[in-house]
Amino acid sequence: MNITIEHDAAQGRFFTRVHGHLCVCDYRLRDGVMAMTHTEVAPELEGQGIAGELVRAALDHARQQGLKIRPLCSYVQAYFRRHPEVQGLLA
């Protein structure tokens, strides 16, 4: 799926709209650590890789900004278990 992900730093959110549904990956930034708190995709859109794309965008941003990640969201925790290549971003 080809989606455009946007970053709203003021809201601490990476987001996209797919078929009118808002899909989000929320975080809180403190002392150089992105605490990733919530990922949500509408039930009818699940299984299409949207949540993974949102998390990848957040991790790319963290890498570019020299930030570490604290995965508080269960989806982000699972993402880290499935992708050992991102372990170096853990706070």
N, C-alpha and C positions, 0 to 999 in steps of 0.2 A: 504494500500500500504506500502510495506517495502522499505524505502529509507535510504540512508546514508547521513547525513548532516555533512558538514565540516565547520570549522570556519577559516577564514582568517583575523586575527586580524589586520594585516598591512593594509588591504584594508577596514576594517570595514564591513565585510560581512559574513553572513551565507549562504551557497549555497549547491546545489545538482544538479546532472544531471540526467534527466529522459528521456529515449528514445532519447538521444542526445541533449536535450534542457536544457540550463542553467536556473535554478530557483534560485532566490536570495531574501534575506532580508538584506538590507543595513542599516548601522547606523553610527553615529558619536559619539565618546566618549569624554566627557569633564567634568572635575570636578566630577567624580563619577556618571555621568548621561549618559545613552545610549539614544541618540536622534534617534529613529527609523524612517528613512526617506523614505524608499521605499521597497515595496515587489512586486515581479513580477514572474509570472508563465506563460508559453506559453499558448495562448488561447486554444489549443487543449488538454491541460492537466488540465484545470480549473475544479473545482468540485470534485477533487480526494483527497482533504485534504493536498496537498503539501504545500500551503502557511501557513496553520495552523501548520504543522510540523516545518517549518522554524521559525515561530514566537515562538513556544514552545521551540525550541532549544535556541533561543536568550534569552528568559525569564529565562530558566534554568541557562544559563550562567550568566545572571545578578544576579540571586539569589545566585549562588555559589560565585560570586565575590563581593557581597555586594553592587551592583550597583542599581540605580533607573532608571526608564524608562520614557522617554518623547515621547509619541506616535504621531509623526508628519505625518506618513503615514495613509491614510484613512483605509486601511485594518487592521492595528494594532489598530487604534481607535475602529473599529468595534469589533475586537477580545476582547478588554478590556470590551466593553459593554456586550458581550456574556458570558464572563468568570469572574464573580465577585470575584472568588477566587484569582485572580492576582492583584486586586486593590491595595494591599499593596506595589506593586512595583512602583507605580506612583510617579513621582518626584513632 
